[in-house]
Every structure is written in C-alpha cells, then in structure tokens.
Amino acid sequence: MSTSSDKLLIDIGSTYFKVSTKESIEQHFRDFNKQILDDLMHKCSDTVQRFESDDIHICSSANGGLSTLIIGLTHSYSLKYATNIAYNAGINVIDSIIFQDIEDYSIPSDLIDVVIIVGGIDSNGGQFDERLDNYLEKLNYSNIVYVGNGPDAMGLASRIDKLLVLPNVIDNRLHIVEKHLKEYLTNLYQQDIEGKEDIKDLYKITGNQIYSTPYVVNKSLPEINATFSVTDPFILLDIGGATTDVHYSKDLVRDNIVTEQGHDRIVFKKLGVFKSRESLIFTAEQNEFAYELLMHLKVTESIYKENSERATKVIMQLAIFLVLCEMSHYRTANVTLKLLAMNSIVFTGGITKVLTVEDIEDVVAFFYRKILNSDHKPVTVLDANYDIWTIGAKEYASCQ
Amino acid sequence: MKVVTGVIGNDIHVVANRLMDLSLNARGYEVFNLGVNTYLEEFFDAVVETGAEILLISSLNGEAEGWGREVKLLKAKYKSLDNLTMMIGGNLTVGSGNAEDIVPRYKNYGFDLVCHQVDLNTGLDMLETYIQEHR
C-alpha cells in the first residue's frame, strides 16, 4: 500500500490549479477556453500519468460552492447556529432572514441552492405561519430543508413541496446540534461538485472522492503547528480569485456556540482578486479608510484600472484590509472577531506568491492603527508552498 | 412555566447565577440559564426561541443600570414579547443607592419586578405572587 507521500494531490481553484507530489508543487494559471481536465493534462500530463488513479486526490473550490438563504427566528440562536453549520460545511450564506419581519425582505432574484428554515426549541411550536409560504412561493430555489422545532415540522411538510425535515439544530437547553444539518449540507455540496460537468471529467483520473477545498483546509488547522510557528488564537486567510475564506480559532469569538471543533470558517463571496476583482473594488470604494490606505501605499484610485503587477499587489493588499475590516467591529460580518487577541495571521493561496511578509505586515499594521487604534502586531505567517492545503489533503488521503 | 435567566453584560458572578438556576428549578420552573456575560439581545432572542413567559435578569456588578436604559428600545423590535414578565434582581447600581430610587427607575426601563439587594427566596416569592395576580 502506498503512503500518503506517494500520492498526487490536486487543487482546482477558480483561477489557478495546483499539483503537488512529494518532490514539488506546481501552480498553473487556468485556461478558461479549455475543460479543466484537458487543461490539467495539457500542462501536467507527465506528472499525472506517473500515478495510479487510486493515488490521485483532488479537491476543488472552482464551482464557487453552494448558496443558501436561511430563515430563522433570532440572530443569537437559530440564524447563528444554522449560519455556522452552513459555513463549516463549505456553503455560502447569501442572506439570512428574521421570520417576524419576513414581509419586509426583498426576494433574491438568483437561484438559491438550498433554503434552510430554522427556529424554536421542540417545546415551542407554532412559529411559522402562512407568511413563510407566501415568501417561498416567490423564491427560486432548488432544495429546502427544515431544522426547526418539532411541532411545526409536520404542518410545514404538508404545505411546502419537497421539504426535507431533519432534527432540530437547537436542543432543549438552547445548545447547537450540528450533526444532521452539517451532514446534509456536506453531501449536497459533494453532489454539486460531482454534478459539474467539468469536475465530473476529473473522475477519469482519480478513483477517490473529490472534496471541496475549504473542507480540506479546515482539516489541516489542528495540524498547522507541525509545519509553521503559529500561536493560537490565529486566523487563516485564503484570499482567492473569486472568494476569500477565513478560518479562525474559536477563541477569537465571543460565542454561545459550544462545539468540539476548534476552528470555524466564514467566506466572503465578493472579495476576490481575480474573478471578483470588480466587487472588491466596489467594496473598497465604500470604505472610508481604503482611500487612506491607497495614499499610504503611495498610489491613487487610478490603480484600480491598471493591469500591472503593481496593481495586482495593491488589490491584494486592499483585500487583506477589507477582510479584516469586515470581521472587526467596524463592519460586522456574520462574526466579529476579537482581533486584538489574535496572535498569528496565516496567509495561504495565490496572495503568497505576490506579496512579501513586509507588504502584508504594512497593511495589517495600518488596519490596527486606523480601525482598532492599536499597535498590536500579530505574527504574519506565509504559506508560500501551499503546505496547509497539502497537510489537509494528506489527512484525507490517509483516511481513504 | 418557562424562565430565561442569566447575568447581564460583562458580569461573571456565576455563583449567584447557579443558585438562581437551582432555586427556580426547585420551584418547578423550566429554566433556560444563559449563564454569565449575556447581552440584552441574547436574553430576548432566547425568550423567542424557547417561548418563555418570564425573563429574569440578574446583575451583581451594577452594570445592569447601563443596559436597562436600552430595554424598551430593543424590546420594541420584537413582535412577540408583549406578554413577557420581566424581572431584574441583584445589586442594581454601581456604588451605593437605595431601593426607593432604584426600583422606580428600573420599572421605568420596562421591568415589571425589580429586586435591589433582596434575598433570593423573597424575590422568587414576589415573582410567584406577581404571576398569580397577573395571569
């Protein structure tokens, strides 16, 4: 039997794909005129052909993940629990709705992959009335799952077509129950990956399950100390072409969620440096401090229109600043992290090929000074060789 | 009856909170104890999720005074809390103060029952009397 070091690990991103063997890691810019498999074989056929299909392990974030809309009763419990589970299953939360105000929310025009309805402990039924049915009638979605209080389940199942009912995510002590929803969402994501024509092709070269990249990265976090000098609590930023993933130690959140997992994940769907570059620039234009950051970096807003190495560098620095802003008290995302308690900040992904530690520290220091009025300086760690992904991928490979 | 309880704000006085939990259970209430360090929104959200009829907030470091001012404003955002019985107890001021000043102030904040430096069992007796009179 081969060891994990004999395996070929492949990560398909929205912009690049990476191929790792025990000798080296290759990174290639994707050719969007070609199918992924053709592109991969064109650029790395020698490497791929050296391995048996059972020794090839692939993960992908190239499909952008599934989108979910969550309808719940409160921010502190039902929405928070379901959002946390969704993010950890690799799903992107596009909106969350407080049921009592459901009539005030606009209907998203895009197709929602999965709608999650949640709320109430099992002894508190009668929460979801016909306002839910009215809203859902106008919504365009593929799947719908109910993980709320028990008494409402039967009534909703008879009223809502194809509603899947799973056990409540809130137990009778108001604690989170992750298992069933997480399993369902993970399988749904898996089916989505397998269903994409491009990804389906990749099964021609691998005999193993293709996983989602965020899942693989999350798997590596408990092992991160073996490779890097990282002190807890830390955050890991994976600034990609289309999205930015943040994995954070749970010690950084003031939370009422108690789980065994040490790290959670949040994704910013519109903050990326290639495919999502336009929306990143839009976000920067809405941020009053971004202009000051540009001045600090000695460039002007005209850099947004440039297509140079310098512009890419600035966009990446902006991405770091904006993501930190989103997770601070300044712009409250789904979670607000205690960034002053953070000891390390780890960077992975394409950003590590462009920015130096000094470039990153400059932006991080600017953020702490401007937004948090502090000289706090977490240690910057650069995963320039994609070790974090390979640690996670090997973990999976050894499990299979 | 369901009761949501906990210690408000950045207050970590857990012993009193535990005693409250035990006493409420002994009196037959179904208790949802949010523990220490609980923010106002979490109290109201827990009431919505559990369908509790009573919200019993405690404070020992006096921080409740600051939070109390926000009660009416926040509660008004919820559409299902009109019949909620709201009680607060413990040490309800920073420094010294007397109940004659403090109780009306908290009632004005929106609390139905206010127990400043009142013995736990006396406070819970007050709650029972209030429930009998109002339900």
Interface residues (C-beta under 8 A of the other chain):
Chain A: L73 T74 H75 S76 Y77 S78 Q100 G119 G120 I121 S123 N124 I170 R173 L174 R254 N256
Chain B: K2 F32 L34 N37 E41 E42 F44 D45 A46 V48 E49 T50 G51 Y78 K79 S80
